[in-house]
Amino acid sequence: MPRQASYGPVAAFYDTYVQADFDVEFFCSRVSCCTGSVLELMAGTGRLSRTLFECNPDLTCVDVSQEMLRVLSGKFVGHRRAPALVCADVRTLPLRGGYELAIIPFNSFAELTSVEEQRQSLMELNRVVVGGGRVICTLHNPEVRRGSLDGQERLLGRYPLGQGRELELLVTGSLDPDAGLARSRQVFRVYDSEGELVDEHLQELRFVLILEESFAELAAHTGFEVVELLGDYNGAPYARETSPFMIWTLEKVRGITGG
Ligand SMILES: C[S@@+](CC[C@H](N)C(=O)[O-])C[C@H]1O[C@@H](n2cnc3c(N)ncnc32)[C@H](O)[C@@H]1O
């Protein structure tokens, strides 16, 4: 199996530089409507999980990175109840099934960079979701996302880390247009209160820009029907030229057996 990019070295910083909340209300409304078990895949440090758990306590969070899950579990220290945490790869889920809703937030599915990995993951989802159950899979809109994959280094931000220390994050995105494969080179620098560089870490992420037709075909082949395609978390329908995202809602129509 191809190795996944490791978030381990940046797990301690993740919540500092990822403060996005544009999708929280959307996922809360979907999870609140669900009366059965919910599966959050590629959950990371639980940017969404704490709020999702308030909406539906029958929540299982999966991530391949133990370090990211450790940060997630820290958010429930002192709480009487917490979501079930499973350290696993989405391509081989050690779960029995029975989930009514599975979600893959923050375009994370795009980190499965081959069609085979994507197919395996959707097959696993088909196995663990109940008949008529739903999967919400979020993706970049290739038309819009490719605009920032221009090889230019950008300062994503400077973030206070406490005790006068500061985190600086520089990102360079580039695209191999033929393969649709994007690379994001992220440089993390930590400065002390005197402005001296005390730590530096380089993270290379790979992700793919998946075309609308390709994902629709993959969903159909893995036993799902598309019930909704939104272009943004405010509920706007998908528009190929302008939408920031593709937010797919799939419904399981048949069980898939074998590979
Ligand atoms: C961009 S982060 C998103 C984290 C979180 N969902 C959020 O919204 O902030 C992607 C996450 O996917 C996880 N991941 C990547 N490949 C994976 C795989 N094959 N199976 C399970 N988790 C994976 C990473 O460890 C990381 O935590």
PDBQT file of the ligand as one rigid body, heavy atoms in Angstrom, charges set to zero:
ROOT
HETATM    1  C1  LIG A 301      -6.058  17.695   6.250  1.00  0.00    +0.000 C 
HETATM    2  S1  LIG A 301      -6.104  16.666   7.666  1.00  0.00    +0.000 S 
HETATM    3  C2  LIG A 301      -7.791  16.924   8.108  1.00  0.00    +0.000 C 
HETATM    4  C3  LIG A 301      -8.060  16.690   9.570  1.00  0.00    +0.000 C 
HETATM    5  C4  LIG A 301      -9.467  17.026  10.021  1.00  0.00    +0.000 C 
HETATM    6  N1  LIG A 301     -10.487  16.249   9.317  1.00  0.00    +0.000 N 
HETATM    7  C5  LIG A 301      -9.790  18.496   9.855  1.00  0.00    +0.000 C 
HETATM    8  O1  LIG A 301     -10.818  18.801   9.258  1.00  0.00    +0.000 OA
HETATM    9  O2  LIG A 301      -9.043  19.326  10.353  1.00  0.00    +0.000 OA
HETATM   10  C6  LIG A 301      -6.106  15.060   6.915  1.00  0.00    +0.000 C 
HETATM   11  C7  LIG A 301      -6.114  13.926   7.928  1.00  0.00    +0.000 C 
HETATM   12  O3  LIG A 301      -6.267  12.701   7.207  1.00  0.00    +0.000 OA
HETATM   13  C8  LIG A 301      -5.471  11.711   7.839  1.00  0.00    +0.000 C 
HETATM   14  N2  LIG A 301      -5.197  10.672   6.842  1.00  0.00    +0.000 N 
HETATM   15  C9  LIG A 301      -4.461  10.775   5.718  1.00  0.00    +0.000 A 
HETATM   16  N3  LIG A 301      -4.484   9.614   5.041  1.00  0.00    +0.000 NA
HETATM   17  C10 LIG A 301      -5.249   8.752   5.762  1.00  0.00    +0.000 A 
HETATM   18  C11 LIG A 301      -5.657   7.408   5.568  1.00  0.00    +0.000 A 
HETATM   19  N4  LIG A 301      -5.297   6.726   4.485  1.00  0.00    +0.000 N 
HETATM   20  N5  LIG A 301      -6.459   6.844   6.506  1.00  0.00    +0.000 NA
HETATM   21  C12 LIG A 301      -6.862   7.527   7.607  1.00  0.00    +0.000 A 
HETATM   22  N6  LIG A 301      -6.497   8.812   7.836  1.00  0.00    +0.000 NA
HETATM   23  C13 LIG A 301      -5.709   9.427   6.920  1.00  0.00    +0.000 A 
HETATM   24  C14 LIG A 301      -4.230  12.453   8.294  1.00  0.00    +0.000 C 
HETATM   25  O4  LIG A 301      -3.536  11.766   9.324  1.00  0.00    +0.000 OA
HETATM   26  C15 LIG A 301      -4.833  13.781   8.740  1.00  0.00    +0.000 C 
HETATM   27  O5  LIG A 301      -5.149  13.752  10.111  1.00  0.00    +0.000 OA
ENDROOT
TORSDOF 0
